[in-house]
Amino acid sequence: MTVELSGKVALITGGSRGIGYGVAEALIARGDRVCITGRNEDALKEAVDQLGSDRAVGVAGKAHDEAHQAIAVERTMEAFGRVDYLVNNAGTNPVFGPIAELDLNVARKVFETNVISALGFAQQTWKAWQRENGGAIVNIASVAGLSPSPFIGAYGVSKAAMINLTVQLAHEFAPKVRVNAVAPAVIKTKFAQALYEGRETEAAAAYPLQRLGVPSDIGGAVAFLTSEQSDWVTGQTLVVDGGIFLNAGVH
């Protein structure tokens, strides 16, 4: 059954798989059209085919590349004539180990991809559409940005910065644009595989809800934060964690 078009359009970075793809599915399911970005052109093309080429377009490139940011927004405007929602999902976590031994060039790369790119895309969508017409931005952060995250410290620090970026943008872009973040715990994606592979039952047992998250859990949260139901919500970080924070301090 074909869902009637909502008239709304979303740009989703890192949308060819995992959380980004789950968000694209959720928004298309309610009638939005989407532009998804990603580094791998083949994966992007496959994702667009699965989502439906009448509802989705893809733009390949690196999230931290300013030229790519501009092209992605331009392509969205060309294809659909508007860009109501921006979902900053592109992220990287290339290193596992103590932060005391972290290569500073790696730290810079993490910040470029996870934080600076989100700001760049926000600036582009603001100028192209949202400043005049309004809309919403959702930044995909992480629970790693809310507490110590051993062995993925640079990632955690970058996500903490993303949460603060959310507040800064929400303050500056009001009242036209609402800006919120979603902070997931472990979601079953290729990106997070190393955190649960071969021990999923054990990993899930640590969560009060007794399972790891799946991309549709985040898709639902983003759908809410880009809907009329959240019209009075801005500058917030919605924690979607299966209850894992309930265990803080429990030994």
C-alpha positions as CSV (number, residue, x, y, z in Angstrom):
1,M,0.0,0.0,0.0
2,T,1.5,3.4,-1.0
3,V,1.6,5.9,1.8
4,E,0.3,9.3,0.9
5,L,3.0,12.0,0.6
6,S,3.2,14.3,3.7
7,G,4.8,17.1,1.7
8,K,7.8,17.1,4.1
9,V,11.4,16.3,3.2
10,A,14.3,15.1,5.3
11,L,18.0,15.1,4.8
12,I,19.6,12.2,6.7
13,T,23.4,11.9,6.9
14,G,24.9,8.4,7.1
15,G,21.6,7.0,5.9
16,S,22.7,4.0,3.8
17,R,22.6,1.5,6.7
18,G,22.1,1.2,10.5
19,I,20.5,3.9,12.4
20,G,20.3,6.3,9.5
21,Y,18.6,3.8,7.3
22,G,16.2,3.0,10.2
23,V,15.3,6.7,10.4
24,A,14.8,7.0,6.6
25,E,12.4,4.0,6.8
26,A,10.4,5.6,9.6
27,L,10.0,8.9,7.9
28,I,9.2,7.4,4.5
29,A,6.6,5.2,6.3
30,R,4.7,8.3,7.3
31,G,4.9,9.9,3.9
32,D,8.0,12.0,3.9
33,R,10.6,12.0,1.1
34,V,14.3,11.7,2.0
35,C,17.8,12.4,0.8
36,I,20.3,10.1,2.4
37,T,24.1,10.5,2.4
38,G,26.9,8.0,2.8
39,R,30.5,7.3,1.8
40,N,29.8,4.2,-0.2
41,E,28.0,4.9,-3.5
42,D,27.0,1.2,-4.0
43,A,25.5,0.9,-0.5
44,L,23.7,4.2,-1.0
45,K,22.2,3.1,-4.3
46,E,21.0,-0.1,-2.8
47,A,19.4,1.8,0.1
48,V,17.7,4.2,-2.3
49,D,16.3,1.2,-4.3
50,Q,15.0,-0.4,-1.1
51,L,13.4,2.8,0.2
52,G,11.9,3.5,-3.2
53,S,13.5,5.8,-5.8
54,D,10.3,7.8,-6.0
55,R,10.7,8.7,-2.3
56,A,14.4,8.8,-1.8
57,V,17.6,10.1,-3.4
58,G,21.2,9.5,-2.4
59,V,24.3,11.7,-2.4
60,A,27.7,10.0,-1.9
61,G,30.5,11.8,0.0
62,K,32.3,12.3,3.3
63,A,30.3,14.0,5.9
64,H,33.1,16.4,7.0
65,D,33.7,17.6,3.4
66,E,32.1,21.1,3.2
67,A,31.6,20.7,-0.6
68,H,29.7,17.5,0.0
69,Q,27.5,19.2,2.6
70,A,26.6,21.9,0.1
71,I,26.0,19.4,-2.7
72,A,23.8,17.2,-0.5
73,V,21.5,20.2,0.5
74,E,21.5,21.5,-3.1
75,R,20.5,18.0,-4.4
76,T,17.7,17.7,-1.9
77,M,16.4,21.1,-2.9
78,E,16.6,20.2,-6.6
79,A,14.9,16.8,-6.1
80,F,12.1,17.9,-3.7
81,G,12.1,21.7,-3.5
82,R,12.6,21.9,0.3
83,V,14.4,20.4,3.3
84,D,12.2,20.5,6.4
85,Y,14.2,18.1,8.6
86,L,17.9,17.5,9.0
87,V,19.0,14.3,10.8
88,N,22.7,14.4,11.7
89,N,23.6,10.7,12.0
90,A,27.0,10.4,10.2
91,G,29.6,9.3,12.8
92,T,32.9,7.5,13.2
93,N,34.7,5.7,16.0
94,P,37.9,4.5,14.5
95,V,39.8,3.7,17.7
96,F,39.4,1.5,20.8
97,G,41.7,2.1,23.8
98,P,42.6,4.5,26.7
99,I,42.2,8.2,26.0
100,A,45.6,8.8,27.6
101,E,47.2,7.1,24.6
102,L,44.9,8.6,21.9
103,D,46.6,9.8,18.7
104,L,45.5,13.5,18.5
105,N,45.1,13.2,14.7
106,V,42.5,10.5,15.3
107,A,40.8,12.7,17.9
108,R,40.6,15.5,15.3
109,K,39.1,13.1,12.7
110,V,36.4,12.0,15.2
111,F,35.5,15.6,15.9
112,E,35.5,16.5,12.2
113,T,33.1,13.8,11.4
114,N,30.9,13.7,14.5
115,V,30.6,17.4,15.5
116,I,31.9,19.8,12.8
117,S,30.0,18.0,10.0
118,A,26.7,18.3,12.0
119,L,27.3,22.0,12.4
120,G,28.1,22.3,8.7
121,F,25.0,20.5,7.6
122,A,22.9,22.6,10.0
123,Q,24.3,25.8,8.6
124,Q,23.6,24.6,5.0
125,T,20.0,23.6,5.7
126,W,19.4,26.8,7.7
127,K,20.5,28.9,4.8
128,A,18.8,26.9,2.1
129,W,15.3,26.5,3.6
130,Q,14.8,26.5,7.4
131,R,15.7,30.1,8.1
132,E,12.7,31.2,6.1
133,N,10.4,28.2,6.3
134,G,11.1,26.5,9.6
135,G,11.6,22.8,10.4
136,A,13.5,20.6,12.8
137,I,17.0,19.2,13.3
138,V,17.7,16.0,15.2
139,N,21.3,15.1,16.1
140,I,22.1,11.5,16.8
141,A,24.3,11.6,19.9
142,S,24.9,8.7,22.3
143,V,24.8,7.7,25.9
144,A,28.6,7.8,25.6
145,G,28.2,11.6,25.6
146,L,26.4,11.5,29.0
147,S,28.8,9.4,31.1
148,P,32.3,7.9,31.0
149,S,32.8,5.6,28.0
150,P,35.9,3.5,28.7
151,F,38.0,2.7,25.6
152,I,35.8,4.9,23.3
153,G,36.6,8.1,25.1
154,A,37.1,10.3,22.0
155,Y,33.8,9.1,20.7
156,G,32.1,10.0,24.0
157,V,33.7,13.4,24.2
158,S,32.5,14.1,20.6
159,K,29.0,13.1,21.4
160,A,29.0,15.3,24.5
161,A,30.0,18.1,22.2
162,M,27.1,17.2,19.9
163,I,24.7,17.4,22.8
164,N,25.9,20.9,23.6
165,L,25.8,21.8,19.9
166,T,22.1,20.8,20.0
167,V,21.5,23.3,22.8
168,Q,23.4,26.1,21.0
169,L,21.5,25.6,17.7
170,A,18.2,25.3,19.5
171,H,18.8,28.6,21.2
172,E,20.0,30.4,18.0
173,F,17.5,28.9,15.6
174,A,14.4,29.4,17.7
175,P,11.5,30.0,17.0
176,K,11.7,28.9,13.4
177,V,13.6,25.6,13.9
178,R,13.4,23.1,16.7
179,V,16.7,21.3,17.5
180,N,16.9,18.1,19.6
181,A,19.1,15.1,20.0
182,V,18.6,11.4,20.6
183,A,21.1,9.5,22.7
184,P,21.0,5.8,22.0
185,A,22.7,3.0,24.0
186,V,24.0,0.0,22.0
187,I,22.0,-0.4,18.8
188,K,22.4,-3.6,16.7
189,T,24.2,-2.2,13.7
190,K,27.5,-2.9,11.8
191,F,28.9,0.2,13.4
192,A,28.4,-1.1,17.0
193,Q,29.0,-4.8,16.2
194,A,32.3,-4.9,18.2
195,L,30.3,-4.1,21.4
196,Y,28.1,-7.2,21.3
197,E,29.3,-9.6,18.6
198,G,29.5,-13.2,20.0
199,R,28.0,-12.1,23.3
200,E,24.7,-10.6,22.5
201,T,22.7,-12.5,25.2
202,E,25.2,-11.4,27.8
203,A,25.2,-7.8,26.6
204,A,21.4,-7.7,26.5
205,A,21.2,-9.0,30.0
206,A,22.7,-5.8,31.3
207,Y,19.6,-3.9,30.1
208,P,16.4,-3.7,32.2
209,L,14.4,-4.2,29.0
210,Q,16.5,-7.3,28.3
211,R,17.5,-6.5,24.7
212,L,19.7,-4.4,22.6
213,G,18.3,-1.6,20.6
214,V,17.5,-1.9,16.9
215,P,17.5,0.9,14.3
216,S,13.7,1.2,14.3
217,D,13.8,2.2,18.0
218,I,15.7,5.3,17.0
219,G,13.6,5.8,13.8
220,G,10.6,6.1,16.1
221,A,12.2,8.6,18.3
222,V,13.3,10.8,15.4
223,A,9.8,10.5,13.8
224,F,8.4,11.9,17.1
225,L,11.0,14.8,17.3
226,T,10.2,15.8,13.7
227,S,6.4,15.7,14.1
228,E,3.7,18.1,15.3
229,Q,3.5,16.1,18.5
230,S,6.8,17.5,19.6
231,D,6.1,21.1,18.5
232,W,6.9,22.5,22.0
233,V,10.1,20.5,22.4
234,T,13.5,22.0,21.6
235,G,17.0,21.8,23.1
236,Q,16.4,18.4,24.6
237,T,18.3,15.1,24.5
238,L,16.0,12.1,24.4
239,V,17.8,9.1,25.9
240,V,16.8,5.8,24.2
241,D,18.7,3.3,26.2
242,G,16.6,0.2,27.1
243,G,16.8,1.4,30.7
244,I,20.6,0.9,31.0
245,F,21.0,4.2,33.0
246,L,18.7,2.7,35.6
247,N,21.6,0.5,36.6
248,A,23.9,3.4,37.4
249,G,25.3,2.9,40.8
250,V,23.8,-0.6,41.1
251,H,26.6,-3.2,41.7
